[in-house]
Amino acid sequence: MTRKIALITGASRGLGKSAALHLAAQGVDIIGTYNSRADEAQALVAQIESLGARAAMLQLDVSQSERFSAFGDEIAQLLHKHFDQPHFDFLINNAGVGSYASFAETTVEQFDLLMNIHLKGPFFLTQTLLPLLNDGGRIINISTGLTRFSLPGYGAYAAMKGAMEVLTRYQAKELGARGIAVNTLAPGAIETDFGGGTLRDNAVVNQMVASNTALGRTGKPDDIGAAIALLLSPGGQWINGQRVEASGGMFL
C-alpha cells in the first residue's frame, strides 16, 4: 500500500514539529518547511526517520508569495526523487508568527507582515500546490481560539485567522469535486515559543489561562499535533468545511 505524504509548513518547531512526529508515528511520510532554523529542521528529519517514516525539509518564507511557483517546482522534484510519488496527500498550513499590539497602535508594517504570513501566504501557497495534491486529499488550515474569544492586543492576528476560517469553507466547497476535504483547526493557548514564549515562561499568564480552561491546564504542542493526526486519520474523512477548536475548553 502506498504511504501517505503530508506537507507541513513551519514544521521545524512548535505545533508543526509535533504534527510531523504524530503523523510519522502513524506511518505518514513528511515534507516540512522551515524559515531560518536549518539545524532544527534536519534534527526533525532524523527523529521522523527513527519512527520509520521518510522525511525531507525545504526552506520557505511563506510571506514571500512570489517564490511559490519555484517552491512548487521544488516539491514536484522532491516527490519524484525522494518519495517516488507524483503527488502528496495532506497539506497543513501551519507556519506563523505572533504579533502583539492594540488595535490603536498596530502599524501598517505589522499588519502587512501578519497578512502576508497568515492569509496571503496560505491562500496562494495552497493554490500553487493544488496540482500536486492527490484527489481525495485533505487540507488543514491552522487558526486560533482568538477568533472565538477576544483578548486585547491580538486584533490584527485574529482578523487574518478569521479570514482563513472563511476561506476554509470556500475551499471545501470548491475542492469537493476532487474529493478534497478542508478544515480549520483552532488551537487555544499552547506552551510554545510562539509570541516570545509568554504562556510557557510567565507563571502568572500560564495560571490565568489554566484557570479559564475547563480541563484546568494550558495546552501542550502534543495536544495539537495529536489533534491534527486525528483529523487526518481515516476516521476523519467525512469532516469537511469545519472549524474544530482544540483548546481544552477555554473561556466556555
Helices and strands as residue ranges (DSSP letters): E 5-8, H 14-25, E 29-34, H 38-50, E 55-59, G 65-67, H 68-82, E 88-93, G 103-105, H 108-115, I 116-120, H 121-129, G 130-132, E 133-142, G 145-147, H 155-175, G 176-178, E 181-187, G 194-197, H 198-201, H 203-211, H 221-231, G 234-236, E 243-246
